[in-house]
Amino acid sequence: MGLKIEKVSKIYGNKKVVDSISLNMDKPGVYGLLGANGAGKTTTMRMILNIIQKDEGEISWNGKKVCKDNVKFGYLPEERGIYGKAKLYDQLMYFATLKGMKKEEAKEATINWCKRLGLEDYLYKPAEQLSKGNQQKVQLMIAIIHKPELLILDEPFSGLDPVNTKIIKEIIMDLIQQGTYIILSSHQMAVVEEYCQDIVMLKKGKTVLQGNLNEIKKSYGSGIYIKEGEI
C-alpha cells in the first residue's frame, strides 16, 4: 500500500502555504518533489513525517498514520546541523539507539558506515573538525543507519563536491535496490531525472505538474526546467 497523501494543506494565518497536495507511492523507489524556494516542498515533507501538523487532508502509510510506531522513517533536512562538540562515534550511537537499534547492532552499523564514507579516522574526534561535506555525510548516516522504510531527502547533494556526490548517489541506488521508499527534493533536474519515476512540481503551494516523469518529458518535448521565481 505504501505512502498515500490525499488533499493535504497547511495554513499559516490567512495563507495556504501548501494547497491540497496529493500523491501516491505504492511501490519502493524515488518520488521527486520539485519547485523553487518557498514552493512548499519542505513543509510538505515535514507534514508527511508529522513534524508539522497538517490542517487538511490525510497522510497514511499502509493505511495507518505516519508515526514512529507505524513506519521506520529517516529524514535528511536541508538545514544541516550536528553536535559540533560531540565525538562522531558518540552521536551516531546516540541516534542509532534512539531509533531502536540495539547497542551492538548500532556499533557495527556505525563503524561500517564510517568506513564506507571514509570517516573512520574521525570516529573519535569532535564533529566540528569535519568539513562541511563530511558533516553532511554524517547527517545522511543518521538518517539511514537504522534502515528506514520511508526516507525523505531534502536537497541531499547541496554543497557536495563531485567525489562525495558520487558516493551519496551510490548509497541512494543501494537503498532503492533494498526496497526503500524515498521522497527526494532537489533543484537539480539532472538528479531528479536520474532517480525519479514520478514527480510532483509545486508553485506557491499548489501542484502545477504531476505524473510519470518519462510521460511528462514526452509531452514537453525538450524537457522540464526549474527557473527560480517562475516555478
matplotlib code that plots the C-alpha trace (Angstrom):
import matplotlib.pyplot as plt

x = [0.0, 2.9, 2.6, -0.6, -1.2, -4.7, -5.6, -3.2, -3.0, -1.1, -2.3, -0.4, -2.6, -4.5, -2.0, -2.2, 1.5, 0.5, -2.7, -4.5, -1.4, -2.0, 0.5, 0.6, 3.7, 2.5, 6.0, 9.6, 11.6, 12.1, 9.4, 10.6, 9.3, 10.2, 9.8, 11.6, 12.3, 9.0, 7.0, 6.0, 8.3, 9.9, 6.5, 5.1, 7.9, 7.6, 3.9, 4.5, 6.7, 4.3, 6.9, 4.4, 0.7, -1.4, -4.6, -6.5, -6.3, -5.0, -1.5, -1.1, 1.5, 0.0, -3.4, -2.2, -1.0, 2.7, 4.4, 7.4, 5.1, 3.8, 6.7, 10.5, 11.4, 14.5, 14.9, 17.7, 16.7, 18.0, 19.1, 22.3, 23.1, 25.1, 26.6, 29.9, 31.5, 30.3, 32.5, 31.3, 31.0, 29.0, 26.4, 26.0, 25.5, 23.1, 20.9, 21.0, 19.8, 17.3, 15.8, 15.5, 18.8, 20.5, 23.9, 25.9, 23.9, 24.3, 28.1, 28.5, 26.5, 28.3, 31.7, 30.7, 29.1, 32.1, 34.4, 32.2, 32.0, 35.7, 35.2, 36.8, 39.7, 37.2, 35.3, 36.6, 37.0, 34.6, 32.3, 33.3, 36.6, 34.8, 34.5, 31.1, 30.8, 31.7, 29.3, 26.6, 27.6, 27.3, 23.7, 22.9, 24.3, 22.0, 19.0, 19.7, 21.7, 18.5, 17.5, 14.3, 11.3, 10.5, 13.3, 12.9, 15.9, 15.7, 18.4, 20.9, 23.5, 23.6, 27.2, 28.8, 31.9, 31.8, 33.5, 31.1, 28.2, 29.1, 29.3, 25.8, 24.4, 25.7, 24.1, 20.8, 20.9, 21.6, 18.7, 16.4, 17.6, 16.8, 13.2, 13.2, 10.5, 12.3, 10.9, 13.6, 13.6, 16.1, 16.6, 18.8, 16.7, 19.5, 19.4, 15.6, 15.8, 18.4, 16.3, 12.7, 9.9, 7.2, 7.2, 5.1, 6.0, 4.8, 4.3, 3.3, 1.9, -0.1, 0.5, 1.3, 2.7, 2.4, 2.8, 5.3, 8.5, 9.0, 5.5, 5.8, 9.1, 7.5, 4.7, 7.0, 9.4, 12.7, 12.4, 11.5, 13.3, 13.0, 13.5, 13.8, 10.9, 8.7, 8.1]
y = [0.0, 2.4, 6.1, 7.9, 11.7, 13.0, 16.7, 17.8, 21.5, 23.7, 27.2, 29.9, 32.8, 33.7, 32.0, 28.4, 27.5, 24.0, 23.7, 20.3, 18.2, 14.6, 11.8, 8.0, 5.8, 2.2, 0.6, 1.3, 3.8, 7.6, 10.2, 13.7, 16.8, 19.9, 23.6, 26.8, 28.1, 28.8, 26.5, 24.3, 21.4, 21.4, 22.0, 19.0, 16.7, 17.7, 17.1, 13.6, 12.9, 14.5, 17.1, 19.8, 19.2, 19.3, 21.4, 19.5, 16.1, 12.7, 11.1, 7.4, 4.6, 1.1, 2.5, 3.9, 7.3, 8.0, 7.9, 6.1, 3.3, 2.5, 3.2, 3.2, 6.5, 8.6, 12.4, 14.4, 18.1, 20.8, 22.7, 20.9, 20.6, 18.1, 18.4, 20.0, 19.3, 15.7, 12.9, 11.4, 7.9, 9.1, 10.9, 8.2, 5.7, 8.0, 8.5, 4.8, 3.7, 6.5, 4.9, 1.5, -0.2, -2.4, -1.3, -4.0, -3.6, 0.2, -0.1, -2.4, -0.2, 3.0, 1.5, 0.1, 3.3, 5.4, 3.1, 3.2, 7.0, 7.5, 8.8, 6.1, 8.4, 10.9, 8.4, 9.6, 13.2, 16.1, 16.6, 20.2, 19.0, 17.7, 19.6, 20.8, 17.9, 15.3, 16.8, 16.3, 12.7, 12.3, 13.6, 11.1, 8.3, 9.5, 9.3, 5.8, 3.9, 2.1, 1.0, 3.1, 2.0, 5.6, 8.1, 11.8, 13.6, 17.4, 18.7, 15.8, 17.0, 20.6, 21.8, 18.4, 18.1, 15.6, 12.8, 13.0, 13.4, 10.1, 8.4, 9.6, 8.6, 5.1, 4.9, 6.0, 3.4, 0.7, 1.9, 1.7, -1.9, -2.7, -1.6, 1.8, 4.4, 7.7, 11.2, 13.4, 17.2, 18.8, 21.9, 19.8, 18.4, 16.1, 14.5, 14.1, 12.5, 10.1, 8.6, 9.5, 7.7, 10.0, 13.7, 16.5, 20.1, 22.8, 26.6, 28.7, 25.6, 24.3, 21.4, 22.6, 19.4, 15.8, 12.3, 9.8, 11.7, 9.9, 10.7, 14.3, 14.6, 13.3, 15.8, 18.7, 17.6, 19.4, 18.8, 20.4, 23.4, 24.8, 28.6, 30.4, 32.9, 31.2, 27.7]
z = [0.0, 0.7, 1.2, 0.4, 0.6, -0.1, -0.5, 2.2, 3.1, 5.6, 6.6, 8.3, 9.2, 6.0, 3.7, 2.4, 2.1, 0.9, -1.0, -1.4, -2.4, -3.3, -4.2, -4.0, -3.7, -3.9, -4.5, -3.5, -5.5, -5.6, -5.9, -6.9, -5.2, -7.2, -7.0, -6.2, -2.8, -1.0, -3.1, -0.1, -0.5, 3.0, 4.6, 2.7, 3.8, 7.4, 7.3, 5.9, 8.9, 11.4, 12.4, 11.3, 11.8, 8.6, 8.6, 5.9, 4.2, 5.1, 5.2, 5.6, 5.5, 4.7, 5.7, 9.0, 10.3, 9.6, 13.0, 14.6, 15.8, 12.3, 10.0, 10.3, 8.7, 8.1, 7.4, 5.9, 6.3, 4.1, 7.2, 8.3, 12.0, 14.1, 17.6, 16.9, 20.3, 20.5, 19.1, 15.8, 17.3, 20.3, 18.4, 15.7, 18.5, 20.2, 17.2, 16.3, 19.7, 19.8, 16.6, 18.3, 17.4, 20.0, 21.2, 19.3, 16.2, 16.3, 16.9, 13.9, 11.7, 12.8, 12.1, 8.8, 7.6, 8.6, 6.7, 3.6, 3.7, 4.5, 8.0, 10.1, 11.0, 12.6, 14.6, 18.0, 17.1, 17.6, 14.6, 14.4, 12.9, 9.9, 6.6, 5.5, 3.1, 5.7, 8.2, 5.5, 5.1, 8.9, 8.7, 5.9, 8.1, 11.0, 8.5, 7.2, 9.9, 11.1, 7.6, 7.2, 5.2, 4.3, 3.7, 2.9, 1.5, 1.2, -1.2, -0.3, -2.8, -1.9, -1.3, -2.0, -4.2, -7.2, -5.2, -2.3, -4.7, -6.4, -3.0, -2.0, -5.4, -5.0, -1.5, -2.8, -5.6, -2.9, -0.9, -3.9, -4.5, -0.9, -1.3, 0.4, -0.3, -0.9, -1.4, -2.9, -3.1, -5.4, -7.6, -9.9, -12.7, -13.7, -10.2, -10.5, -13.9, -12.7, -9.9, -10.1, -11.9, -10.7, -9.7, -8.4, -9.0, -6.7, -7.2, -4.3, -2.5, -5.4, -7.7, -11.2, -12.7, -11.6, -13.0, -14.6, -15.4, -18.8, -19.9, -18.8, -20.7, -23.9, -23.5, -23.1, -25.8, -24.9, -21.2, -17.9, -16.4, -12.9, -13.2, -9.9, -9.5, -12.0, -10.5]

ax = plt.figure().add_subplot(projection="3d")
ax.plot(x, y, z, "-o")
ax.set_aspect("equal")
plt.show()
